[in-house]
Amino acid sequence: MATLTYVYADSTAVLGPLATFAEPHAYDLCDQHSERLSAPRGWEVLRLALGTQQSGPSGDDLLALADAVREAARPVRPPVEQPRETGRETARKGHLRMLTSDD
């Protein structure tokens, strides 16, 4: 399997390893069609090494997946209920407030 991408401005087609995400001008090809690929007259075809891609997920992929599963499994903490104010605000400095009693 290989992915074909192209750039009209450069008259270049690139055949490389299978893409990991979708792009508007990228096409996945089977082995048979990637071997027989030809481009229009005047275009250049760049064939990147396909044999270097891994057959399975890398160690980094597995660690990222494990971290995502751990994050999703964490319990959600209930929101902390704020104490009700029983006075009125008389002064403020930054995030601090001074309240006076209504009594």
WOWO-V258832 format. One record per residue. RES is the residue in three letters. PHI is phi in whole degrees, -180 to 180 (none if undefined). NEAR is the number of other ideal C-beta (glycine too) atoms within 10 Angstrom. D_CENTER is the distance of its C-alpha to the mean C-alpha in Angstrom with 1 decimal. Layout:
res | phi | near | d_center
RES | PHI | NEAR | D_CENTER
RES | PHI | NEAR | D_CENTER
This chain:
res | phi | near | d_center
MET | none | 13 | 22.5
ALA | -149 | 22 | 21.2
THR | -115 | 19 | 19.2
LEU | -101 | 19 | 21.3
THR | -127 | 16 | 20.2
TYR | -149 | 17 | 22.7
VAL | -130 | 11 | 23.7
TYR | -61 | 8 | 26.8
ALA | -60 | 5 | 27.8
ASP | -99 | 10 | 28.1
SER | 51 | 13 | 29.4
THR | -131 | 14 | 27.1
ALA | -115 | 18 | 25.4
VAL | -119 | 17 | 23.1
LEU | -112 | 21 | 23.0
GLY | -139 | 17 | 20.5
PRO | -59 | 15 | 18.6
LEU | -57 | 13 | 16.8
ALA | -69 | 15 | 13.5
THR | -95 | 7 | 10.4
PHE | -146 | 5 | 9.1
ALA | -79 | 7 | 11.7
GLU | -131 | 9 | 13.5
PRO | -62 | 5 | 16.7
HIS | -114 | 9 | 19.0
ALA | -126 | 15 | 17.9
TYR | -131 | 13 | 20.0
ASP | -84 | 13 | 20.0
LEU | -122 | 16 | 23.5
CYS | -74 | 9 | 25.5
ASP | -59 | 10 | 27.4
GLN | -62 | 7 | 30.6
HIS | -74 | 14 | 29.3
SER | -69 | 18 | 27.3
GLU | -72 | 12 | 30.6
ARG | -94 | 8 | 32.6
LEU | -61 | 13 | 30.4
SER | -133 | 8 | 32.4
ALA | -115 | 15 | 31.7
PRO | -61 | 8 | 34.0
ARG | -58 | 6 | 36.9
GLY | 93 | 6 | 35.9
TRP | -93 | 14 | 32.3
GLU | -107 | 10 | 30.9
VAL | -110 | 13 | 28.9
LEU | -101 | 11 | 26.8
ARG | -109 | 13 | 26.3
LEU | -84 | 12 | 23.8
ALA | -62 | 8 | 24.6
LEU | -95 | 16 | 23.4
GLY | -74 | 5 | 25.1
THR | -87 | 7 | 22.9
GLN | -75 | 12 | 19.9
GLN | -78 | 8 | 19.8
SER | -82 | 4 | 21.1
GLY | -142 | 6 | 18.8
PRO | -69 | 11 | 15.9
SER | -81 | 9 | 16.2
GLY | -62 | 7 | 17.3
ASP | -65 | 8 | 14.1
ASP | -62 | 12 | 12.2
LEU | -67 | 11 | 15.1
LEU | -66 | 11 | 15.0
ALA | -64 | 12 | 11.4
LEU | -65 | 11 | 12.5
ALA | -63 | 10 | 15.8
ASP | -64 | 10 | 14.5
ALA | -66 | 10 | 12.5
VAL | -67 | 9 | 15.8
ARG | -62 | 9 | 17.9
GLU | -64 | 8 | 16.2
ALA | -70 | 7 | 16.6
ALA | -86 | 7 | 20.2
ARG | -64 | 7 | 21.3
PRO | -68 | 5 | 24.2
VAL | -86 | 5 | 23.9
ARG | -77 | 6 | 26.6
PRO | -68 | 6 | 29.0
PRO | -64 | 6 | 29.3
VAL | -77 | 6 | 32.2
GLU | -79 | 6 | 35.1
GLN | -78 | 6 | 36.5
PRO | -66 | 6 | 40.3
ARG | -75 | 5 | 42.3
GLU | -83 | 9 | 44.0
THR | -113 | 9 | 47.8
GLY | -135 | 12 | 48.8
ARG | -118 | 9 | 48.1
GLU | -78 | 10 | 46.3
THR | -113 | 9 | 48.8
ALA | -152 | 9 | 46.8
ARG | -144 | 9 | 43.3
LYS | -141 | 7 | 42.0
GLY | 65 | 5 | 38.2
HIS | -92 | 5 | 36.7
LEU | -93 | 7 | 40.1
ARG | -130 | 12 | 42.5
MET | -109 | 10 | 46.2
LEU | -110 | 12 | 47.5
THR | -113 | 10 | 51.1
SER | -75 | 7 | 52.6
ASP | -77 | 7 | 54.0
ASP | -69 | 5 | 57.1
